[in-house]
Amino acid sequence: MADTFNNPQNRESSYFDFYDNSLIIQGFPPNVPGNKEGFKQLIYLLWKAFPDIRIMFDDIIIEGNKVACRYNLTGTHKGEFMDLEPTDKQFSVNGMTVFSFRDTKMHRTLESGRYDFIEGTVENLALNPNLPKLKNCL
């Protein structure tokens, strides 16, 4: 999954195959739908703003049909990100997620620190915007 996310040549054609069409996401900002389409919107936003974005999964715990893991996202701000012009600066933020699987696809995910991700990314880019305004952009 990380290999596909991290590979610009084939990620758009195959990354979302890991997710069930009935995907439910908990922990997204209120302006982002908590379904597969909302997830796609967020991921496309990240890929466009940070073309070299990479995810690394750490501390992976598997129990039954659930996988919990810590992750680290890194990238370079090359495109517009929530009304912020490119800065060419790098960022690195951490997060946690719990995936639930049905058959071979993820059908539910609980995201922890979604606002922390946004805030951390903006902080990493050395910008000082009005964060409540940024949250409304999603």
C-alpha positions in Angstrom: 0.0 0.0 0.0 2.8 2.5 0.9 4.7 1.5 -2.2 1.7 2.4 -4.4 1.0 5.7 -2.5 4.6 6.7 -2.9 4.9 5.9 -6.6 3.7 8.8 -8.8 3.7 6.6 -11.9 1.0 4.2 -10.9 -0.6 5.6 -7.7 -3.6 7.2 -9.4 -4.5 4.0 -11.2 -4.2 1.6 -8.3 -4.0 3.2 -4.9 -7.7 3.4 -4.3 -8.2 -0.3 -5.2 -7.2 -1.0 -1.6 -10.4 0.6 -0.3 -13.9 -0.7 -0.5 -16.5 1.5 -2.2 -18.5 1.6 1.0 -15.5 3.0 2.9 -16.3 4.9 6.1 -13.8 7.3 7.5 -14.0 8.6 11.0 -11.8 11.6 12.1 -11.9 13.7 9.0 -12.5 17.4 9.2 -16.2 18.2 9.0 -16.0 19.7 5.5 -14.6 16.5 4.0 -17.1 13.7 3.4 -16.2 10.6 5.5 -16.5 8.2 2.5 -14.3 7.0 -0.4 -15.0 10.1 -2.4 -13.9 12.4 0.4 -10.9 10.3 1.0 -10.0 10.6 -2.7 -10.4 14.4 -2.6 -8.0 14.7 0.3 -5.4 12.3 -1.3 -5.6 14.1 -4.7 -5.1 17.4 -2.9 -2.0 16.0 -1.2 -0.6 14.5 -4.4 -1.0 17.7 -6.3 0.4 20.0 -3.6 3.2 17.6 -2.6 4.1 15.5 -5.7 7.0 13.7 -3.9 4.9 12.9 -0.8 5.8 9.6 0.9 4.2 7.7 3.7 6.1 5.3 5.9 4.1 3.0 8.3 5.6 2.2 11.7 4.5 0.2 14.7 2.0 -1.9 12.8 -0.3 -4.0 15.0 -2.6 -6.6 13.4 -5.5 -8.1 15.4 -8.3 -10.0 13.6 -9.6 -7.8 10.7 -8.0 -4.6 12.1 -4.6 -3.0 11.5 -3.4 -0.1 13.7 -0.3 1.8 12.7 1.6 4.9 13.2 2.7 6.7 10.1 5.0 9.5 8.9 4.3 11.7 5.9 7.0 13.7 4.2 7.0 15.8 1.1 7.9 19.1 -0.6 5.3 21.9 -1.1 5.3 22.3 -4.9 1.6 23.0 -5.6 -1.2 25.0 -4.0 -2.3 23.6 -0.6 -5.5 25.0 0.8 -5.1 28.4 -0.9 -1.4 28.5 0.1 1.0 29.1 -2.8 4.0 26.7 -3.2 6.9 27.4 -0.8 9.2 24.6 -2.0 9.7 23.7 1.7 9.7 20.2 3.0 7.4 18.9 5.8 7.3 15.9 8.0 4.3 15.0 10.2 3.1 11.9 12.1 -0.3 10.4 12.5 -2.1 7.2 13.6 -4.8 5.2 11.9 -6.8 2.0 12.5 -8.0 0.2 9.4 -10.8 -2.5 9.4 -10.9 -4.9 6.6 -13.7 -6.8 4.9 -12.6 -9.5 2.6 -9.4 -8.0 1.2 -10.3 -4.3 1.2 -10.4 -1.6 3.8 -13.9 -0.7 4.6 -13.5 1.5 7.7 -10.7 3.7 9.0 -10.3 5.8 12.1 -7.9 8.7 11.7 -6.2 10.3 14.6 -4.7 13.7 14.4 -6.2 14.8 11.1 -6.2 18.5 12.2 -2.7 17.9 13.7 -1.7 16.8 10.2 -2.9 20.1 8.7 -1.6 22.2 11.5 1.8 20.4 11.5 2.1 20.7 7.7 1.4 24.4 7.8 3.9 24.8 10.7 6.5 22.8 8.8 6.1 25.1 5.8 6.8 28.0 8.1 3.5 29.7 7.3 1.4 31.5 9.8 -2.2 31.5 8.4 -5.5 31.7 10.3 -5.9 28.0 11.0 -9.7 28.2 11.4 -9.9 29.6 7.9 -7.7 26.8 6.6 -9.9 24.1 8.2 -12.9 25.6 6.3 -11.0 25.1 3.0 -11.1 21.3 3.2 
